[in-house]
Amino acid sequence: MKTILLLAFFLTAILNSYSQTSDDYFKEAGKKFDQHDYAGAVEYYNKGIALDSTHANSFLNRGNARLITKDYNGAINDFTKVLELDPKRKIAYLHIGEAKFYLKDFAGAIDALNQTGDVGAWNVTVYDLRSRAKSQVKDHTGAIEDYSKLIAIIPKQNVWYVYQNRGTERLNINDINGAIDDFTNAIESDPKAISYISRGRAKMVKPDIKGAQEDFNKAIELDPKSSEAYYYRGRVKESTNDAEAALEDYNRAIALDPANSDAYNAKGGLKMMRPTANISSGNQEAINNFNKSIEIDPKNETAYLNRGFARLNQKDYTGALEDAAKVIELKPNDDSGYYLRAKVEFQLKNYSGAIADATKSIELNPDELLAYFIRGRAEKELGQNDKAQIDFNRGQELWNKNTKPMPQQK
């Protein structure tokens, strides 16, 4: 009888301990979380969940701790469990969206964030994350829509980056005036060098060359160590045929940031295309700069394109073909790589190949007049004189939009 009573006592104690321990673990985990001991918090949540796997808050909070410690997959599992236990906890979708964003699963992030509905105070985070995710998948219009929603609800002291980012998205869809307006609003909110650089870039496209140079000058005044500002100012100066001043800015950009791939590329182009009495020129020196640009950024397709033309000038046809292939690999929907390859194939007397590549270039960009010329020349070599004349006529029509005389065809 005494043994039975003792056993009942211990069973009761164990049951009471079980009931209290789950709640106690949850409270201890909360303390650890508040103390920023997130690993400790996860440990206590693990113990609590082992005893009670129906406690949605435990999964939610453990997911948050895992999110902070960059255990993104573990966080997604926890937030998914929250939704299994309580489908109305829409906040879990927000956190799934966060985790997927940081995992660079941008499409998954957008899908999760779309399911948040109206989560009140969390709308700022939803619009912010979703706009950036849409930008990553090149849904620039969708990003603009979310940034616009964000502007309507964000505190004014935080509005700079929203105008800055929306301006960048508008620049991506060639809404130049809208981009300039946004960068201007960003400057009025907080006059940062980066906003002047961005507005200057938009003005270059407009084109408002004088306004662009003024913006780059202001950016340099605000941040004299901005390699980017010197690079873009160099491009403006090059566009006004002030080659020596452009070279000075490119060199300054490189001195400030030896990893500025674009500055090396621009410097190479300057030496290849715009020699002056005070600028040493030559294809090999240009190629050296293109090589450096590519070494820094192996995905800089413009540097491959420029190097390809420099190699073509040196009659390094094998190297030029390799560069053309790389441009096509990096930007398959751009006409430039096909045009370069057409030029090389023509020099190699592969006229059928030249025609095929020039045709692809024209398909991608029907206004690329030089592609009509090279295709016409290849057709003429093959005795296809009627086709050649049609291409020369079309090239001339496009050329007549310019003020320069049309190049002579051979």
KOLTORGU-963293 format. One record per residue: x, y, z negated of N, C-alpha, C, CB in turn. Coordinates in steps of 0.1 Angstrom, whole numbers, plus 5000, padded with zeros to 4 digits. Each point is the difference from the previous one (the first is absolute). Glycine has a CB too. Example, Ala and Ser with C-alpha at 12.3 -4.5 7.8 and 13.67 -1.06 7.14 Angstrom:
<rs>
513249434922499150125000500950125000498149884988501550235019500950115000499250114992501249945022
</rs>
This chain:
<rs>
500849885000499250125000500950125000498249884988502950135004500950114999500650025013500449954976500049945031500750015013499050075010501449804995497450165005499050065010499850154997498849785001501150264986499950144997501250085005498649944980502650005018501250085004500050015016501349914980498349985026500050015015499050105005500649765001498250254993499050105003500650144998498149844994502650184995500650134997500950045011499849954975501149965029501050045010499450025013501749864988497250065016499350035012499450135001499649765002499850284986499450134999501050115002498249914985503050075009501050105000500550025015500749944976499549945030500550015014499050075009501249784996497550195002499050065009499950154997498749795000501450254987500150154997501250065006498749964979502449975020501350055006499850025015501349894982498150025025499850005014499250135004500149755002498850274991499150115002500750134998498149874994502750144996500750134997501250025009499249984976501549915027501350025007499850065014500849804987498150165020499850055014499850164999499049785007500250264983499850154999501350064995497649964995503149984996501350054995501050025011499549904977500650005031501050015011499750115009500349764999498450265004499650115008500350144994498149865009501750154978500450134993501550025000497949984986502949915012501450014999500650045014500149834982499250115028500450035014499850155003499449775007499450284988499750155002501150094993497649945001502850024987501150074993501350005009498949954977501449945028501249995008499950095012500449764991498550235015499750085012500250154997498449835009501050224980500150144996501450044997497749984991503149925005501450034997500949985012499649924977499850065035500749995013500849875000500150255002499649664989500749865000499149915009501150044977499049985036499049935008500349855001499850215013501449754986500349865000499549934988502150045013498050034975499449954988498550005001501950094987497550015019498550005002499649885008500050254999500749725012499749885008500049874992500950125020500149874972500249884991498849984991502550035001497150084993498849994991498749975008501250154983498749925028498849975008500049855005499950245008501249714995500149865004499549914989502050055014498449984973499549924989498550014998502350034989497250095012498650024998499249945011500550214989499949805023499349945012500049844999500650205014500549754980500149854998498949954991502550015004497150084987498949964990498650045005501750034982498350085027498750045005500250065014499250054976500449865034500250045014498850075006501649815002497550244989498850075005500150144997498749794998502450264996500150144995500550095012500449924976498750145031500350085012501050114997497749955009502250124979500950104997501449964998498250114989502049765006501449954999500649995014499349874979500050085030500549995014500350135006498749795003500350314995500250135005501250074994497550025003502749974984501250074994501349925003498450084982501549795019501249935004500450035014499549824984499550205025500250045013500750145001498149865007501550234984500650135000501450004996497850104995502549814994501449994996500849945011499249974976500349935031500849945011500250105011499049774994500050315009500150105010501250104997497549985004502550064983501150094996501449945001498350114984501749765013501349935000500349945014499849944976499450105034500249965014499849865003501650195002497749744990499649865003498750015007501149904979498950145034498850045007499249885003501250195010499449704994499149885002499349954988501649945018499150064970499449974988498950094996502149904992498150235011498950104998498849975008501750174994498549805019498949975009499249884995501350105019499449804976499349884995499150044988501949855008498650244983499350044988498850085004502150004987498050105022498950085004498949925008501650205001498949715006499049915007499249924990501649985020499049974969499349934990499050094993502049864996498450275002499150104994498750005008501950144991498249875022498850005009499249875000501250165014499549734984499349884998499150004987501849885012498850174978499350014987498950114999502149904989498250215018499150115000500150085013500350024975498849945035500150065013499750155000499349785009500250274981499750154999501250084997497749944993503449995003501250084996500850045012500149874978499350235029500650055013501450064998497750055007502749994981501350054998501149895003499050154982500649735018500949895003500450015015499049854982500150195026500350025015501150115002497649925006502250184986501050115000501449954997498350164994501849764996501349954996500649895010499450054976499749875029500449915011500550085012498349834993501150285010500450095011501450054997497750065005502549984982501450064996501049895002498950154983500949735012500949895001500449975014499149914978499850085031500349965014500750125007497949855000501850274996500850115006501549994997497950154997502449824991501449994996500749875006499550134979499649775025500549885007500150035015499049854982500750275022500050045014498949925008502450064998496649894995498949945007498950115001500549764991499850335019499250125001498649985004502050125005497849785004498649975005499249944988500949965024499849954968499449944988499650114990501249795004499750314994499850114991498750075004502550024995497450025018498950075005498749924998501450115017498649764985498849924999499650004985500749865019500250134972499750004985499550144996501749824996498950285009499650144996498650035005502450074999497349885013498750025006498849944991501150005023499349914969499049934991499850074987500549795012500250314985500050074987498650074998502550025000496950025011498850094998500450134994498549794998500550264994500350134993500549964986498250135013503149894985500649964986500350134992500949785010498450324993500150124992501350065000498249914987502450105001501350064997501149945008499250064978500649825027501049935007500050035015499949824984499150265021499950035014501350075005497650034998503150054994501250065005501049905004499650194985500649705006500949905003499649925012500649984976498149995026499549935011500450075013498149904986501550235015500250085012501550015003497950124996502949904993501450025002500749875006500050174981499749725012500649875005499549965014500249934976498550095026499449955012500550095012498049924988502250215010500550095010501449965004498550194992502349784998501449965003500149865007500750144980498449775016499949875006499650015015499549894977499550205025499550025014501150065009497750034991503150065003501150055007501049895004499850224987500549695004500949895003499549915012500750014976498049985025499549915011499650095012499149834983501450305017499850095011498550045002502149915010497150084980498650055001500150144995498949774996501650325012500350144996498750074998502150005012496949974996498750074998499349964987499750015025500449864972499549964987500750064988499349795011502050224991500850064989499650154998501949855005497950225006499650144999498650014993501250055021497949864982498750004993500249994985498949905021501950004975500249984985500850124994500049765004500950305003500750124994499050114999502249935010496950084999499050115000499149984987500050025025499649864973499249974987500850034988498849825012502550154989500950024988500150154997501349795006498850305005500150144998498850064993501450015021497549934981498750054994499949974985498949975022501949944973499949964986501250014992498349855007502950174999501250014993500250134993501049835016499750184972500350134994500950085009499749904978500150235023500750095009501549994998498050155000502449834987501550004998500649875006499750134979499549785026500649885006499749995015499749884978499850225028499550005013501150005011497950114992503349935004501150025010500249875008501150174985499149725008500449885007498949955009501549944982497250095015498949965008500050075014498749944979501550195020500150085012501249965008498850194989502349795004501249955007499849875008501450124982498049795011499849865006498950015011500749894979498250195019499050015010500650075013498250004982502650105015500750065012500849915008500150214987500649705006500949905007499149905008501750024982497249945012499049925008499550075012499449884979500350255020499550075011501050025011498550124985502849895011501150015009500149875008501250164985498549735008500149865006498949985011500949924979498050155020499049995011500050125009498649874984502550215015500250125009498950114997501049845017498550174971499150114997501050114994497949854995502750225014501150094996499550114992501249945021497750124983499550124993499549964986499350115022500049774977499649954987501249974991498049915011503050044995501349974992500650134995500449795014499750314995500550134995499250064989500950045023497849954978499150054989500349934987498350065017501849814984500349924987501350034994498649825009502450195000501450034994500050154995501049845016498250254990499950134994499450004987499850095023499149834975499349994987500949944990497849975012503149934992500949944991501050114995499849775012500750314998501050104996499350104991501149985022497750064980499350094991499849944986498850105020501049774980499949934987501349994992498149875010503050104998501349994994501050005011499149864981501650255021500950025011501349924999499150235002500849645003501149915000500650005014498949864982502450115018500849995013499449905009502050074988497549815007499549905008498850045008500949844984498350255010498850055007500350105011498749974979502450115019500450085011500649925011500550184983500249715014500649925010498849935008502149964986496950005007498949935007499350105009499749844980500050285015499350105008500950045012498850084980502549935018500950035011499949895011501550124984498549755012499949905009498750015008501349854985497650185009498750025007500150115009498749914981501950205015500250125009500849975012499750154980501349765019500849965011499149935011502049974985497149955010499149935010499050105006500249794986499450315007498950095005500250065014499750064976501350005029501350034993500050154996501249825013499350204975500350134994501449994995497650054994503449975015501449984997500550104990500449905023499250234979500450104990499549974986500050175019498749794981499449974987500749884993497850105008502549805001500749884994501350044994498949865018501950224990501350034994499950084987500950015024498150084975499850074988499749914988499150195014500149704989499749914989501249924996497749985009503149985001501249924996501050094993499749855020500450284984500950094992499550024986500550125021498249884977499450014986500349884992498250155009501749734998500349874993501450004996498349885014502650174994501550004996500250104989500649945023498750174977500150104989499649944987499550185016499449744984499549934988500849884996497750085006502949855004500849884997501250005009497949874992503250205005501150015008500749865003500350234991499349675002500649875002499049905007501350034979497850035028499049925008500649965013498150114988502449775014500549955013498950015010501649854988497250115008498850005010499850145006499049804987501050305004499850145005501050045010498950064978502449915020501050035009499849925013501650054982498149835017499749915012499050065009500749804987498150245007498950055008500350145005498449864987502350225006500450135005501049985012499750114977501149795022500949975011499249975013501749924984497350015014499149965012499450125006499549784990500050325001499550125005501050085008498450014980502850005014501150075007500349945013500950084978499249795022500349935013498950035010501249814988497550195008498950035009500150145006498649844988502150255006500250145005501450015007498450094982502249805020501350005007501150064992498850015022501150004965501150044992500749884995498750214993502049735016500649864997501050014989499749945024501250164976501050014990499450014986501550105016497549984982499350024987499349874996499750245005499749695005499449874998501049904995498350055017502949944989501049914996500450034985500849975024499450164973500350044987499049954990501250205009497549814994499049954991500049854999498650205005501649735006500149854999501149964991499049985023502250084979501149974992499850034985501550055020497850064977499650034987499149894994500350255005498749715003499149904995500749874997498250105014502849864994500749884998500950014988500049955024500650174974500950024988499249994987501450155014497349904986499249994989499449864997499450245004500449695007499549874999500649915011497850084990503349855007500649925010499249885005502150064989496749925005499149895004498950065009500649874979499550255026499050065008500149955014500050214985499349685018500149945013499650095011499649784989499350305009499550095010501050115004497749954992503150094998500950115003501249955009499450114978501049765020501049945008499549995014501049884981497750075020499449985013499950135008498749814990500950305003499850135006501450055005497950054986503149935005501350055004500549935012500550044976499349835025500449925012499350055012500449804986498350235013499250055011500650135005498049884992502350214998500650135003501349995008498950094980501949825016501349985006499949945014501049984978497949945024499849945013499350095010499949784989499250305006499150085009500350155001498349834995502350234994500150145000501550054997497650014993503349945015501450054997500250155003500849775005500050294987500450145002501550014999497850094990502750035012501550025000500549964986499850185017499449844972500549984987499549864994500150254997499349675011499549874995500649895008497850104992503049825002500649895008498949915003502250024988497849925024498949925005500549875006498650215004500549715000500449875006499249894995502350085003497449835006499149894996500649914988499250005024502149984976500549924989499950074987501649905016498650234983499850074987498649994996501950155005497249875005498649994997499649864995499550175018501149724989499749864996500549984986500249935023500950134973500549984986499050054990502450035008497050094995498950054991498849915000500950235004498749725008498849915001500349874992499450105022501849854979500449884992499950034985501649935018498850184978499950034985498550024996502250125001497049945008498650014997499349864998500050225013500449694996499449865000500649934988499750005025501550024972500649934988499250044988502350005011497350124988499350054988498649955000501450204999497949815013498649965001499949915013499250214989500949665009499949905011498650005008501749864988497450225006498750015007499750135006499249844984501950245018499950135006499949985015501250124981497649875025499949965014500550125009498149854994501850275001500550115009501550005001498150144992502649814998501549995001500349895010500350084976499049815024500349905010499750055014499449824983499550255018499650065013501150095006497649984994502950114997501050105004501349935003498950174986501549735006501249925003499949935013500449984975498449975028499849935012500350095012498349854989501250275011500250105011501550035000497750104998503049924991501450035000500849885006499750154980499949735017500749885005499749995015499849884978499050165026499750005014500950105008497649944995502650174999500950105006501449955001498650184990501849735001501349945000500149885009500450094977498549875029499849885008500249874992500950135020498849894967500049884992498649945000501850094985497949845026498649965003499549894990500450065024500549864972499749894990499650074987501549845011499350254984499650074988498850085001502450014995497450065016498750075002498849925000501350165014498849724992498949905000499749954986500649935023500450054969499849964986499350114993502149855001498350275001499350114993498650025004502250114998497549875015498650015005499249894994500850105021499749784978499349894994499650034985501249845016499850224977499850034986498950114999502449944995497650165013499050105000498649945002501650175008498349745002498749935003499649914988500550015024500549934969499649924989499550084988501849845007498850284991499650084989498750085003502450024993497450025020498850085003499549955013500950204989498449685011499549945012499050085008500549784989498850315004499050085006500550145005498349874986503050145014500650135004500649985014500450074976499550035033500449985013501650015002497850095007502849984983501450045002501049885003499550194985500349705007500949885002499949945014499849964975498950045030499849945013500650095011497949894992502050245006500650105009501549985001498150164996502549834992501549995000500449875007500150124978499249775019500349875006499850015015499449884979499650195026499850025014501150075007497650014996503050094997501150075005501349915001499150214990501149715000501149905000499849905011500450034976498449915025499849905011500250065014498349884984501350255018500250065013501550005003497950144997502949904993501550015002500649865003500150204985499349705009500449865003499449945013500249974975499150125032499349965012499049894999502150065011497449934976498949914998498750085001501349854984498350175029499050105003498649954995501350085020498549794982498749954995499950014985500049845019501150144973499950024986499850154997501549804997499150295010499950144998498550045002502450045007497049915004498650035002499149954989500449995025499949894970499149944990500150084987500449785010500850264986500250084988499550145002502049874994498250205017499450135003498549994999502050075014497449834992498549985000499549994985500149895023500750034969499549994986500250144993500749764999500350315004500250134994498850095004502549985001497150025011498950085005498749964994501250035021498649844977498849954993499950064986500149785013501050224980500050054986499950155000501449804993499250275017499950155000499950045015501450024979497450005025499750035014500650145004498049874999502450214992500650135003501550005000498050104990502649785009501550005000500550015015500049854978500250275026500350035014501349935005498850214998502249784993501349945004499849855003501250164986497849775008499849865003499449995015499649954975499650145029499650005014501150015010497850104993503249995003501150025009500949885001500050244994500349694995500849885000499349895007501250074979497549925019499349895007500050035015498549964979501350165025500050045014501349975006498350174996502849864997501349975006500249855002500950214989498649715001500249855001499149955011500549984976498350075026499149965011500750035013497950034985502750095016500650045013501249905003499350244995501449724995501149915002499549865006501350124982497549855014499449875004499250025013499949924976500150205030499350025012498550034998501749865011497950164977498650034997499850155001499749794985500450275027500150145001498650074997501849975017497149974986498750064997499850014985499149915022501249984971499950004986501050114994499349755000501950255005501050094995499550155002501849845005497650195006499550145003498950034990500649985024498549934973498950024991500650044986498549845012502550084984500650034987500850135000500249764996500550275015500750135000499050124999501849895014497050094993499050105000499450024986499449955024500449944969499450014987501050064991498649805004502750164997501050064992500150155002501349795001498650255012500050145003498950084994501249955021497649994979498850064994500250034986498649885016502050024977500350024986501150104998499349774995501750235013501150094999499650145002501549825008497550205001499650145003499450074988499549925023500250014967499550064988501150074993498249834997503150145006501150064994500550115009500749794989500350295006500550115008501349975007498950154983501649735014501349965006499749945014501049964978500050065031499849935013500149854999501050205011498349734998499949865000501349945004497650005005502949894988501349945003499949945014500549964976500650045031500149945013500049854999501250195009498049745000500049865000500949945010497650014993503149885004501049945009499449885007501950084985
</rs>
